[in-house]
Amino acid sequence: MYEERFYRQVSRPHDLICYEVIHKETDILCCTKKDISQHIKERLIHYRYQLDEYIKLRPEFKDSFIPISYDKYAPPIVKKMIEASSIIGVGPLACVAGAIAEFIGNDISSLTDEFILENGGDIYLKTKKQRKILIYAKDSPFSKKIALNIKPSEKAYGICTSSGTVGHSLSFGKTDAVCVIGESSLFCDGLATYIGNIVKKRDDISNAIEKAKTFKEIKGILIIMKDHLGVWGDIQIVTP
């Protein structure tokens, strides 16, 4: 199923060249210093082929909601997804959008010193200037009223969002938005899913944050459920 990325109307920085790269169900908004869309398209096709072929050989990689056993013969992107999901406690496909963004980001880092790759709400970026990321949380009063202040960094990092009320990705929780910031968009994607799954009522927010804090790979967490907001870590909320 394709869902219109309406939030992209307000997410294009003016100092970068932005364009969409699409292959099969994967639709990535790319913002870079110069147009490298052809190179990104080639890498996207490469990783999608690896994932699709692996799923044919091992269907549980796609279907399992819990970690699966490690496969030393799998492609690197598959290995990383299996490793991260095993640490977090989710199925490997919970990491897929962040994994594709991260692997492509690492591939293009020698071609552009700044980039923003957004794949279905999961972002892998490297920025030399301060930026804002608007938070969409459906009918919550916080939706489109707050943003994350993103600091410049010499290293790329991930900002990933999961929701039980927005989009077609499967979630067992009731959050309007769970946003995780960390070193890896692959890992943040899986952890956002994990946190979103355990928040079914407002009293679960603090418990979810306590559990998420134990993962050293993350820097900050934002949880929105209707008119309730939970925040932890190195994260700054600002007006859009």
ChimeraX commands (.cxc) that place a marker at each C-alpha (Angstrom):
marker #1 position 0.00,0.00,0.00 radius 0.5
marker #1 position 1.29,3.48,-0.85 radius 0.5
marker #1 position 0.48,6.32,1.51 radius 0.5
marker #1 position 0.96,9.93,0.45 radius 0.5
marker #1 position 3.86,11.54,2.29 radius 0.5
marker #1 position 1.95,14.75,3.06 radius 0.5
marker #1 position 4.43,15.78,5.78 radius 0.5
marker #1 position 7.08,16.26,3.11 radius 0.5
marker #1 position 5.49,19.56,2.12 radius 0.5
marker #1 position 7.17,21.17,5.14 radius 0.5
marker #1 position 10.36,19.12,5.39 radius 0.5
marker #1 position 12.58,20.32,2.53 radius 0.5
marker #1 position 15.55,22.48,3.63 radius 0.5
marker #1 position 16.22,25.35,1.21 radius 0.5
marker #1 position 20.00,25.03,1.34 radius 0.5
marker #1 position 20.03,21.47,-0.01 radius 0.5
marker #1 position 18.78,19.91,-3.24 radius 0.5
marker #1 position 15.81,17.65,-2.46 radius 0.5
marker #1 position 14.33,14.89,-4.59 radius 0.5
marker #1 position 12.54,11.58,-4.17 radius 0.5
marker #1 position 14.06,8.24,-5.09 radius 0.5
marker #1 position 11.52,5.43,-5.46 radius 0.5
marker #1 position 11.91,1.71,-6.06 radius 0.5
marker #1 position 9.07,-0.73,-5.44 radius 0.5
marker #1 position 7.48,0.21,-2.07 radius 0.5
marker #1 position 10.49,2.21,-0.90 radius 0.5
marker #1 position 10.15,5.98,-1.30 radius 0.5
marker #1 position 13.07,8.04,0.04 radius 0.5
marker #1 position 13.18,11.80,0.31 radius 0.5
marker #1 position 16.82,12.73,-0.29 radius 0.5
marker #1 position 18.34,16.14,0.47 radius 0.5
marker #1 position 21.98,16.52,-0.54 radius 0.5
marker #1 position 24.49,19.19,-1.58 radius 0.5
marker #1 position 24.22,18.08,-5.22 radius 0.5
marker #1 position 21.94,15.81,-7.21 radius 0.5
marker #1 position 23.19,12.25,-6.76 radius 0.5
marker #1 position 19.80,10.65,-7.34 radius 0.5
marker #1 position 21.13,8.11,-9.86 radius 0.5
marker #1 position 23.74,6.83,-7.43 radius 0.5
marker #1 position 21.16,6.62,-4.63 radius 0.5
marker #1 position 18.75,4.78,-6.94 radius 0.5
marker #1 position 21.44,2.21,-7.76 radius 0.5
marker #1 position 22.19,1.63,-4.08 radius 0.5
marker #1 position 18.49,1.39,-3.24 radius 0.5
marker #1 position 17.95,-1.24,-5.92 radius 0.5
marker #1 position 21.00,-3.11,-4.62 radius 0.5
marker #1 position 19.76,-3.27,-1.02 radius 0.5
marker #1 position 16.16,-3.99,-1.96 radius 0.5
marker #1 position 17.36,-6.90,-4.10 radius 0.5
marker #1 position 19.37,-8.32,-1.19 radius 0.5
marker #1 position 16.42,-8.02,1.18 radius 0.5
marker #1 position 13.86,-9.41,-1.26 radius 0.5
marker #1 position 16.03,-12.38,-2.17 radius 0.5
marker #1 position 16.77,-13.16,1.47 radius 0.5
marker #1 position 13.06,-13.12,2.28 radius 0.5
marker #1 position 12.49,-15.71,-0.46 radius 0.5
marker #1 position 15.09,-17.96,1.17 radius 0.5
marker #1 position 13.99,-17.26,4.74 radius 0.5
marker #1 position 10.38,-15.99,5.02 radius 0.5
marker #1 position 10.57,-15.63,8.82 radius 0.5
marker #1 position 12.91,-12.67,8.28 radius 0.5
marker #1 position 9.84,-10.79,7.06 radius 0.5
marker #1 position 7.07,-12.48,9.06 radius 0.5
marker #1 position 8.51,-12.86,12.56 radius 0.5
marker #1 position 7.53,-10.38,15.31 radius 0.5
marker #1 position 10.34,-11.69,17.52 radius 0.5
marker #1 position 14.10,-11.99,16.93 radius 0.5
marker #1 position 15.36,-14.75,14.65 radius 0.5
marker #1 position 18.63,-16.67,14.73 radius 0.5
marker #1 position 21.81,-15.13,13.32 radius 0.5
marker #1 position 22.95,-16.07,9.82 radius 0.5
marker #1 position 26.66,-15.54,9.15 radius 0.5
marker #1 position 26.11,-16.03,5.42 radius 0.5
marker #1 position 23.49,-13.28,5.09 radius 0.5
marker #1 position 24.24,-9.95,3.32 radius 0.5
marker #1 position 25.60,-7.20,5.64 radius 0.5
marker #1 position 22.31,-5.26,5.76 radius 0.5
marker #1 position 20.45,-8.42,6.78 radius 0.5
marker #1 position 23.06,-9.28,9.43 radius 0.5
marker #1 position 22.78,-5.81,10.97 radius 0.5
marker #1 position 18.99,-6.03,11.07 radius 0.5
marker #1 position 19.08,-9.45,12.73 radius 0.5
marker #1 position 21.68,-8.27,15.26 radius 0.5
marker #1 position 19.84,-5.07,16.20 radius 0.5
marker #1 position 16.41,-6.68,16.41 radius 0.5
marker #1 position 17.83,-9.42,18.66 radius 0.5
marker #1 position 19.19,-6.80,21.07 radius 0.5
marker #1 position 15.92,-4.86,21.08 radius 0.5
marker #1 position 13.48,-7.76,21.10 radius 0.5
marker #1 position 11.53,-7.22,17.88 radius 0.5
marker #1 position 11.32,-8.89,14.49 radius 0.5
marker #1 position 14.09,-7.92,12.05 radius 0.5
marker #1 position 11.79,-6.16,9.61 radius 0.5
marker #1 position 11.07,-3.55,12.30 radius 0.5
marker #1 position 14.48,-2.12,11.36 radius 0.5
marker #1 position 14.09,-2.12,7.57 radius 0.5
marker #1 position 13.33,1.53,6.75 radius 0.5
marker #1 position 16.08,2.82,9.00 radius 0.5
marker #1 position 18.46,0.16,7.66 radius 0.5
marker #1 position 18.00,1.20,4.04 radius 0.5
marker #1 position 18.43,4.89,4.92 radius 0.5
marker #1 position 21.58,4.20,6.95 radius 0.5
marker #1 position 23.28,1.94,4.44 radius 0.5
marker #1 position 22.61,4.38,1.59 radius 0.5
marker #1 position 23.75,7.27,3.78 radius 0.5
marker #1 position 27.05,5.56,4.47 radius 0.5
marker #1 position 27.46,4.88,0.74 radius 0.5
marker #1 position 27.01,8.54,-0.23 radius 0.5
marker #1 position 29.04,10.13,2.57 radius 0.5
marker #1 position 32.04,10.54,0.26 radius 0.5
marker #1 position 29.88,12.33,-2.35 radius 0.5
marker #1 position 28.16,14.90,-0.12 radius 0.5
marker #1 position 29.25,16.29,3.24 radius 0.5
marker #1 position 25.61,16.90,4.24 radius 0.5
marker #1 position 22.60,14.70,3.62 radius 0.5
marker #1 position 19.12,13.97,4.91 radius 0.5
marker #1 position 17.53,10.66,3.94 radius 0.5
marker #1 position 13.94,10.17,5.08 radius 0.5
marker #1 position 12.38,6.77,4.49 radius 0.5
marker #1 position 8.81,6.53,5.75 radius 0.5
marker #1 position 9.43,8.81,8.73 radius 0.5
marker #1 position 12.81,7.28,9.57 radius 0.5
marker #1 position 15.73,9.64,9.02 radius 0.5
marker #1 position 19.47,9.20,8.66 radius 0.5
marker #1 position 21.29,12.51,8.36 radius 0.5
marker #1 position 24.56,14.35,8.55 radius 0.5
marker #1 position 24.28,18.10,8.98 radius 0.5
marker #1 position 26.70,20.99,9.44 radius 0.5
marker #1 position 24.01,23.37,10.65 radius 0.5
marker #1 position 21.21,23.37,13.17 radius 0.5
marker #1 position 17.92,22.12,11.75 radius 0.5
marker #1 position 14.36,21.48,12.90 radius 0.5
marker #1 position 12.29,18.36,12.36 radius 0.5
marker #1 position 8.56,18.88,12.64 radius 0.5
marker #1 position 6.67,16.26,14.67 radius 0.5
marker #1 position 3.46,14.89,13.15 radius 0.5
marker #1 position 1.27,13.05,15.68 radius 0.5
marker #1 position -2.13,12.87,13.97 radius 0.5
marker #1 position -4.88,14.30,16.24 radius 0.5
marker #1 position -2.67,15.03,19.24 radius 0.5
marker #1 position -2.60,18.72,20.25 radius 0.5
marker #1 position 1.20,18.49,19.91 radius 0.5
marker #1 position 0.98,17.51,16.24 radius 0.5
marker #1 position 2.81,20.00,13.99 radius 0.5
marker #1 position 3.07,22.36,16.99 radius 0.5
marker #1 position 6.48,21.15,18.16 radius 0.5
marker #1 position 9.76,20.28,16.47 radius 0.5
marker #1 position 13.05,18.65,17.39 radius 0.5
marker #1 position 16.08,20.93,17.34 radius 0.5
marker #1 position 18.76,18.95,15.52 radius 0.5
marker #1 position 22.36,19.80,16.29 radius 0.5
marker #1 position 25.19,19.75,13.73 radius 0.5
marker #1 position 27.56,16.82,14.01 radius 0.5
marker #1 position 30.62,15.43,12.27 radius 0.5
marker #1 position 29.00,12.01,12.39 radius 0.5
marker #1 position 25.75,10.88,10.80 radius 0.5
marker #1 position 22.98,9.71,13.11 radius 0.5
marker #1 position 19.40,8.48,13.11 radius 0.5
marker #1 position 16.06,10.01,14.04 radius 0.5
marker #1 position 13.25,7.47,13.69 radius 0.5
marker #1 position 9.52,7.62,14.35 radius 0.5
marker #1 position 6.91,4.94,14.97 radius 0.5
marker #1 position 3.16,5.40,15.49 radius 0.5
marker #1 position 0.14,3.33,16.37 radius 0.5
marker #1 position -2.22,5.86,14.75 radius 0.5
marker #1 position -0.29,7.15,11.72 radius 0.5
marker #1 position 0.75,5.22,8.62 radius 0.5
marker #1 position 0.40,1.58,7.62 radius 0.5
marker #1 position 3.32,0.09,9.56 radius 0.5
marker #1 position 2.23,-2.44,12.15 radius 0.5
marker #1 position 2.23,-1.33,15.78 radius 0.5
marker #1 position 0.61,-3.03,18.77 radius 0.5
marker #1 position 0.53,0.19,20.80 radius 0.5
marker #1 position -1.57,3.37,20.88 radius 0.5
marker #1 position 1.00,6.13,20.57 radius 0.5
marker #1 position 0.58,9.00,18.15 radius 0.5
marker #1 position 4.36,9.30,17.82 radius 0.5
marker #1 position 7.48,7.70,19.27 radius 0.5
marker #1 position 10.67,9.39,18.16 radius 0.5
marker #1 position 14.11,7.94,18.94 radius 0.5
marker #1 position 17.44,9.69,18.32 radius 0.5
marker #1 position 20.65,7.69,18.25 radius 0.5
marker #1 position 23.82,6.68,16.45 radius 0.5
marker #1 position 22.10,4.34,14.00 radius 0.5
marker #1 position 18.82,4.82,12.14 radius 0.5
marker #1 position 18.64,1.05,11.77 radius 0.5
marker #1 position 18.71,0.61,15.55 radius 0.5
marker #1 position 16.48,3.63,16.25 radius 0.5
marker #1 position 13.86,2.29,13.84 radius 0.5
marker #1 position 13.61,-1.02,15.67 radius 0.5
marker #1 position 13.64,0.63,19.09 radius 0.5
marker #1 position 10.89,3.09,18.11 radius 0.5
marker #1 position 8.75,0.09,17.15 radius 0.5
marker #1 position 9.57,-1.65,20.45 radius 0.5
marker #1 position 8.65,1.42,22.52 radius 0.5
marker #1 position 5.49,2.03,20.50 radius 0.5
marker #1 position 4.35,-1.55,21.02 radius 0.5
marker #1 position 4.41,-1.32,24.84 radius 0.5
marker #1 position 2.59,2.02,25.20 radius 0.5
marker #1 position -1.12,1.25,25.23 radius 0.5
marker #1 position -2.20,3.80,27.86 radius 0.5
marker #1 position -0.70,7.00,29.26 radius 0.5
marker #1 position 0.66,5.26,32.38 radius 0.5
marker #1 position 2.88,3.16,30.10 radius 0.5
marker #1 position 4.88,6.17,28.89 radius 0.5
marker #1 position 7.22,6.43,31.88 radius 0.5
marker #1 position 7.76,2.66,31.93 radius 0.5
marker #1 position 8.59,2.66,28.21 radius 0.5
marker #1 position 11.15,5.43,28.70 radius 0.5
marker #1 position 12.79,3.55,31.58 radius 0.5
marker #1 position 13.14,0.46,29.40 radius 0.5
marker #1 position 14.46,2.43,26.42 radius 0.5
marker #1 position 17.07,4.21,28.54 radius 0.5
marker #1 position 18.91,0.93,29.04 radius 0.5
marker #1 position 20.03,0.89,25.39 radius 0.5
marker #1 position 23.36,2.71,25.17 radius 0.5
marker #1 position 22.94,3.24,21.42 radius 0.5
marker #1 position 20.33,5.99,21.86 radius 0.5
marker #1 position 20.59,9.66,22.84 radius 0.5
marker #1 position 16.97,10.73,23.28 radius 0.5
marker #1 position 13.33,9.66,23.25 radius 0.5
marker #1 position 10.06,11.50,22.63 radius 0.5
marker #1 position 6.68,9.83,23.19 radius 0.5
marker #1 position 3.33,11.44,22.32 radius 0.5
marker #1 position -0.04,9.91,23.19 radius 0.5
marker #1 position -2.95,12.29,22.72 radius 0.5
marker #1 position -2.31,15.19,25.14 radius 0.5
marker #1 position 0.48,13.39,27.02 radius 0.5
marker #1 position 4.16,13.90,26.33 radius 0.5
marker #1 position 7.20,11.99,27.58 radius 0.5
marker #1 position 10.78,13.11,26.92 radius 0.5
marker #1 position 14.20,11.78,27.96 radius 0.5
marker #1 position 17.81,12.40,27.02 radius 0.5
marker #1 position 19.73,14.81,24.82 radius 0.5
marker #1 position 16.69,16.15,23.01 radius 0.5
marker #1 position 15.50,19.72,22.61 radius 0.5
marker #1 position 11.89,20.57,21.77 radius 0.5
marker #1 position 11.28,23.87,19.99 radius 0.5
marker #1 position 8.51,25.63,18.09 radius 0.5
marker #1 position 8.48,24.98,14.31 radius 0.5
marker link #1:1,2 radius 0.2
marker link #1:2,3 radius 0.2
marker link #1:3,4 radius 0.2
marker link #1:4,5 radius 0.2
marker link #1:5,6 radius 0.2
marker link #1:6,7 radius 0.2
marker link #1:7,8 radius 0.2
marker link #1:8,9 radius 0.2
marker link #1:9,10 radius 0.2
marker link #1:10,11 radius 0.2
marker link #1:11,12 radius 0.2
marker link #1:12,13 radius 0.2
marker link #1:13,14 radius 0.2
marker link #1:14,15 radius 0.2
marker link #1:15,16 radius 0.2
marker link #1:16,17 radius 0.2
marker link #1:17,18 radius 0.2
marker link #1:18,19 radius 0.2
marker link #1:19,20 radius 0.2
marker link #1:20,21 radius 0.2
marker link #1:21,22 radius 0.2
marker link #1:22,23 radius 0.2
marker link #1:23,24 radius 0.2
marker link #1:24,25 radius 0.2
marker link #1:25,26 radius 0.2
marker link #1:26,27 radius 0.2
marker link #1:27,28 radius 0.2
marker link #1:28,29 radius 0.2
marker link #1:29,30 radius 0.2
marker link #1:30,31 radius 0.2
marker link #1:31,32 radius 0.2
marker link #1:32,33 radius 0.2
marker link #1:33,34 radius 0.2
marker link #1:34,35 radius 0.2
marker link #1:35,36 radius 0.2
marker link #1:36,37 radius 0.2
marker link #1:37,38 radius 0.2
marker link #1:38,39 radius 0.2
marker link #1:39,40 radius 0.2
marker link #1:40,41 radius 0.2
marker link #1:41,42 radius 0.2
marker link #1:42,43 radius 0.2
marker link #1:43,44 radius 0.2
marker link #1:44,45 radius 0.2
marker link #1:45,46 radius 0.2
marker link #1:46,47 radius 0.2
marker link #1:47,48 radius 0.2
marker link #1:48,49 radius 0.2
marker link #1:49,50 radius 0.2
marker link #1:50,51 radius 0.2
marker link #1:51,52 radius 0.2
marker link #1:52,53 radius 0.2
marker link #1:53,54 radius 0.2
marker link #1:54,55 radius 0.2
marker link #1:55,56 radius 0.2
marker link #1:56,57 radius 0.2
marker link #1:57,58 radius 0.2
marker link #1:58,59 radius 0.2
marker link #1:59,60 radius 0.2
marker link #1:60,61 radius 0.2
marker link #1:61,62 radius 0.2
marker link #1:62,63 radius 0.2
marker link #1:63,64 radius 0.2
marker link #1:64,65 radius 0.2
marker link #1:65,66 radius 0.2
marker link #1:66,67 radius 0.2
marker link #1:67,68 radius 0.2
marker link #1:68,69 radius 0.2
marker link #1:69,70 radius 0.2
marker link #1:70,71 radius 0.2
marker link #1:71,72 radius 0.2
marker link #1:72,73 radius 0.2
marker link #1:73,74 radius 0.2
marker link #1:74,75 radius 0.2
marker link #1:75,76 radius 0.2
marker link #1:76,77 radius 0.2
marker link #1:77,78 radius 0.2
marker link #1:78,79 radius 0.2
marker link #1:79,80 radius 0.2
marker link #1:80,81 radius 0.2
marker link #1:81,82 radius 0.2
marker link #1:82,83 radius 0.2
marker link #1:83,84 radius 0.2
marker link #1:84,85 radius 0.2
marker link #1:85,86 radius 0.2
marker link #1:86,87 radius 0.2
marker link #1:87,88 radius 0.2
marker link #1:88,89 radius 0.2
marker link #1:89,90 radius 0.2
marker link #1:90,91 radius 0.2
marker link #1:91,92 radius 0.2
marker link #1:92,93 radius 0.2
marker link #1:93,94 radius 0.2
marker link #1:94,95 radius 0.2
marker link #1:95,96 radius 0.2
marker link #1:96,97 radius 0.2
marker link #1:97,98 radius 0.2
marker link #1:98,99 radius 0.2
marker link #1:99,100 radius 0.2
marker link #1:100,101 radius 0.2
marker link #1:101,102 radius 0.2
marker link #1:102,103 radius 0.2
marker link #1:103,104 radius 0.2
marker link #1:104,105 radius 0.2
marker link #1:105,106 radius 0.2
marker link #1:106,107 radius 0.2
marker link #1:107,108 radius 0.2
marker link #1:108,109 radius 0.2
marker link #1:109,110 radius 0.2
marker link #1:110,111 radius 0.2
marker link #1:111,112 radius 0.2
marker link #1:112,113 radius 0.2
marker link #1:113,114 radius 0.2
marker link #1:114,115 radius 0.2
marker link #1:115,116 radius 0.2
marker link #1:116,117 radius 0.2
marker link #1:117,118 radius 0.2
marker link #1:118,119 radius 0.2
marker link #1:119,120 radius 0.2
marker link #1:120,121 radius 0.2
marker link #1:121,122 radius 0.2
marker link #1:122,123 radius 0.2
marker link #1:123,124 radius 0.2
marker link #1:124,125 radius 0.2
marker link #1:125,126 radius 0.2
marker link #1:126,127 radius 0.2
marker link #1:127,128 radius 0.2
marker link #1:128,129 radius 0.2
marker link #1:129,130 radius 0.2
marker link #1:130,131 radius 0.2
marker link #1:131,132 radius 0.2
marker link #1:132,133 radius 0.2
marker link #1:133,134 radius 0.2
marker link #1:134,135 radius 0.2
marker link #1:135,136 radius 0.2
marker link #1:136,137 radius 0.2
marker link #1:137,138 radius 0.2
marker link #1:138,139 radius 0.2
marker link #1:139,140 radius 0.2
marker link #1:140,141 radius 0.2
marker link #1:141,142 radius 0.2
marker link #1:142,143 radius 0.2
marker link #1:143,144 radius 0.2
marker link #1:144,145 radius 0.2
marker link #1:145,146 radius 0.2
marker link #1:146,147 radius 0.2
marker link #1:147,148 radius 0.2
marker link #1:148,149 radius 0.2
marker link #1:149,150 radius 0.2
marker link #1:150,151 radius 0.2
marker link #1:151,152 radius 0.2
marker link #1:152,153 radius 0.2
marker link #1:153,154 radius 0.2
marker link #1:154,155 radius 0.2
marker link #1:155,156 radius 0.2
marker link #1:156,157 radius 0.2
marker link #1:157,158 radius 0.2
marker link #1:158,159 radius 0.2
marker link #1:159,160 radius 0.2
marker link #1:160,161 radius 0.2
marker link #1:161,162 radius 0.2
marker link #1:162,163 radius 0.2
marker link #1:163,164 radius 0.2
marker link #1:164,165 radius 0.2
marker link #1:165,166 radius 0.2
marker link #1:166,167 radius 0.2
marker link #1:167,168 radius 0.2
marker link #1:168,169 radius 0.2
marker link #1:169,170 radius 0.2
marker link #1:170,171 radius 0.2
marker link #1:171,172 radius 0.2
marker link #1:172,173 radius 0.2
marker link #1:173,174 radius 0.2
marker link #1:174,175 radius 0.2
marker link #1:175,176 radius 0.2
marker link #1:176,177 radius 0.2
marker link #1:177,178 radius 0.2
marker link #1:178,179 radius 0.2
marker link #1:179,180 radius 0.2
marker link #1:180,181 radius 0.2
marker link #1:181,182 radius 0.2
marker link #1:182,183 radius 0.2
marker link #1:183,184 radius 0.2
marker link #1:184,185 radius 0.2
marker link #1:185,186 radius 0.2
marker link #1:186,187 radius 0.2
marker link #1:187,188 radius 0.2
marker link #1:188,189 radius 0.2
marker link #1:189,190 radius 0.2
marker link #1:190,191 radius 0.2
marker link #1:191,192 radius 0.2
marker link #1:192,193 radius 0.2
marker link #1:193,194 radius 0.2
marker link #1:194,195 radius 0.2
marker link #1:195,196 radius 0.2
marker link #1:196,197 radius 0.2
marker link #1:197,198 radius 0.2
marker link #1:198,199 radius 0.2
marker link #1:199,200 radius 0.2
marker link #1:200,201 radius 0.2
marker link #1:201,202 radius 0.2
marker link #1:202,203 radius 0.2
marker link #1:203,204 radius 0.2
marker link #1:204,205 radius 0.2
marker link #1:205,206 radius 0.2
marker link #1:206,207 radius 0.2
marker link #1:207,208 radius 0.2
marker link #1:208,209 radius 0.2
marker link #1:209,210 radius 0.2
marker link #1:210,211 radius 0.2
marker link #1:211,212 radius 0.2
marker link #1:212,213 radius 0.2
marker link #1:213,214 radius 0.2
marker link #1:214,215 radius 0.2
marker link #1:215,216 radius 0.2
marker link #1:216,217 radius 0.2
marker link #1:217,218 radius 0.2
marker link #1:218,219 radius 0.2
marker link #1:219,220 radius 0.2
marker link #1:220,221 radius 0.2
marker link #1:221,222 radius 0.2
marker link #1:222,223 radius 0.2
marker link #1:223,224 radius 0.2
marker link #1:224,225 radius 0.2
marker link #1:225,226 radius 0.2
marker link #1:226,227 radius 0.2
marker link #1:227,228 radius 0.2
marker link #1:228,229 radius 0.2
marker link #1:229,230 radius 0.2
marker link #1:230,231 radius 0.2
marker link #1:231,232 radius 0.2
marker link #1:232,233 radius 0.2
marker link #1:233,234 radius 0.2
marker link #1:234,235 radius 0.2
marker link #1:235,236 radius 0.2
marker link #1:236,237 radius 0.2
marker link #1:237,238 radius 0.2
marker link #1:238,239 radius 0.2
marker link #1:239,240 radius 0.2
view
